[in-house]
């Protein structure tokens, strides 16, 4: 990560930790433009979307993550939770079960 990008990521993390999720997402979108393959940036962006109720954006980002990293159990769990929040429990169930199986937790 370039210095400016790293600074922006740190600021976005600060916003996220301060529960300013929309501000975090806005910052992370810029970071992602510079670091499109950075999984940490993508996950934090998806979490920022989720917590700011931008659920369709969260879903799209999580699906992009899972396309590139199908074994990413946290993204799988988040996708399930995002689908649940959208009232799509049936669609969420397989993702939640797979996440539980991947982590060894009960479903």
N, C-alpha and C positions, 0 to 999 in steps of 0.2 A: 504494500500500500504506500503510495506516495505520501509525503508529509502532510500536504493539505487535505488529502483524502482521509488520512489517519486522524487528523484533527476533527474533520467533519464527523467521522464515525464515533469518536469519543464524545463529541457534543450530542450526537443523536442518542448515544447510550445514556448520557446524562438526562436528556429529555425523557427518554423511555423510563428511566429509574424515577424520574420526578412525576410520572404519570401524564406527561404531556405527549400522548401517543400520536396525535396528528402532526405535531411539530417534529417528532422523531421520524415519522414516516416521510415527511417532506424532505428532511435531511438525507435519509437513507436512500431515497429515490435518486438523489444526485450522486451519492457514493456508489450506488449500484451501476450507474451509467459509466463510471470509471473502472469498476471492479465487477463486471457481470458474472464472473465465475466464482465469486467469493460466497461460500455457503453461509458463513456467519452473518454477513450483511443481509442475505436473502431471508434467513430465519428471523433475524430481528425485525426486518421489514414486515414479514408475514405476521409476527406477533404484534407489531405496532398497528397494523391494519385490523387485526382481530380485536385488540383492546379498544380501538377507536370505532368499533362497529362498522368498519368498511369490509363487510364479510365477503362480498364478491371479489374484492381485490385480494383479500387474504386467501380465499380459495384458489384463485388463479396463481398466486405466488407459490402456494404450497404444492399445487400440481406441477408447476415448473420445477420445483426442488425435487419432487419425487420422480419426475421424468429423468432427471440427471443422477439422482441418488436414491434409488428405490429402497435401499436398506436404512434410510434415515428415519429411525423410529419416532423421534420427536415430531418431525414434520407429519408423519402418518397420524400420530395422536392429535396434533393440532388440526389436521384436515377433518378428522372425525368430529372433533369438537365444533369446528366451524360449520360443518354441515348440520350438526345438531342445532346450533343456534339459529340456523336458517329454517328449522322445522323439517329437516330432511333426515330423520332418524334412521329410516331403512337404508338409505345410501351411506350414512355414517357408520353403521354397525360393522361392516367388514373391515373398515379402516381401524376402528377401535379394537376389534378383536386381533387384527394383525399386529398392531402396536403393542398390545398386551403380550402376545406370543413372543414378539421380538425382544421384549424387556424382561420376560419371565414373570410378569405381574398378572394377577387375576383380572378378568375382564369385567 
